[in-house]
C-alpha cells in the first residue's frame, strides 16, 4: 500500500514539475530554424483524409526525415490547431509529461527503483 502511494505521489510530482517546465511554451511562437519549413510550409501536413495522411506518413519523406509517427502527430496538430503554435506546443508538452510518467512506471515495475532516489527502500509487493 505504501509503495503504491509513494509511486503515485512521485508520478504526480514529476508530472507537475515536467508541466511546469514546459508550460511557458503556450506563449511561444514558431522559430525560424525549422518550424516554418517543417510545419507551416510543409504540404505533407495539409492532408484531407485519414487515408491520405497514412500514405503521406508512411510512404514519403517529410523535410528529409521519414518518421511516420511524428508526421501523423504533426498532421493531427495542424488539423486541430491550424497555424497557431500554442496547441502544437502544448501537445508536445503533454507528450513530455507522458514520457516522464512512463519512465517512472518502467523503473518501478522492473525493480529498478534504485535509479529513482525517491523510491529507494520501496519494495514491490
N, C-alpha and C positions, 0 to 999 in steps of 0.2 A: 504494500500500500504506500509506504513512504517513498520507495524508489519511483513509483508512478507519479506521485505528487512532485517529486524533485524534477523528473523529466518534463512534466507539464509546465512547471514554473520556469525551468531553463528554456524550454521551447518558446514560451511566451516572452521571456526576457530577450532572447535572441531575435525573435520576430520584431519586437518593438524597437530594439536597437538597430536592426537592419533597415526597418522602415524609416526610422529617424534619420539615418544616414542618407537615404535616397529620397526622402520627402521633398527636399528643395528642388528636385527636378521638375516639379509641377510649374515652376516659374521659368524654366529654361526654354530656349529656342533651339531649332536645329542649328548645327555648326557647319561651316564651310568645308571642313576636312573631307567628309564623305557622305554626310546625310542628304545633301541635295542630289547627288548622283545616285546614291544607293536607295533613297526612299522617295523623295519628292518628284524627281525627274525620271524615275525608273518605270518604263512602260509595262514591265512584267508584274508590277504591283497593282496595276489598274485592270483587273480581270472582271468579267461579268457573270461568271458561273463557277460552281464548285468544280466541274469537270475541267474548265479552262485553268483554274487555279492549280489543280493537281498536275495537269500537263506541264504548265509553266514551272512548277516547283520541282518536279522530278525529271524533266527532260532537258530543260535549257539552263545554262549558267546565268546567274544574276550578278552583274557587276564583277566579273571574273571570279566568281565563287559559286559553287554548286552545293548549297546547304538547304535541302528541301524544307526542314522544319523552320529554319529561320525565314525562308521565303514565305511559307504558309502563315507564320506568325505576323510578318510584316503586311501581307495581303489582308489578313483579318483586321489588323490595326488600321490600315488605310480605309477598309470598308466601314469600320465603326467610327473612326475619328476624323477621316478626311485628311486635310493638310495640317491640322492642328497638332503640334508636337506633344501637348500635355497628356493626352490619353496614351499615346505610344510610350512615352517615358514612364508614366505611372504603371503601365503594364509591365515594363521591364523591371521596375522597382518591385512589383509583386512577384515576378519570377525569381528575383534575387532573394526575397523573403522565403519563398517556397524551397529554393535550393539550400538555404541555411537550415531550414527545418528538416529537410531530407538528410543532411549531414548529421544532425543531432540524432535522428532516428536510426540511421545506419550505424553510427558509432555505438549507440546504446544497445541495439539489437544484436550486434556482432560481439558484444562483450568488450569492445574497445573503449570502455568508459575512461580508461586511464588517459586517453588522448584529450578528454574534456575535463579540466581541473574541477569544475563544479560537480562532476559525477564521481570523483574519486571516493571510494568507500561505499558506493551504492551498488548493491548486488542484485543480480537477476533472481527472480523467484520462479 
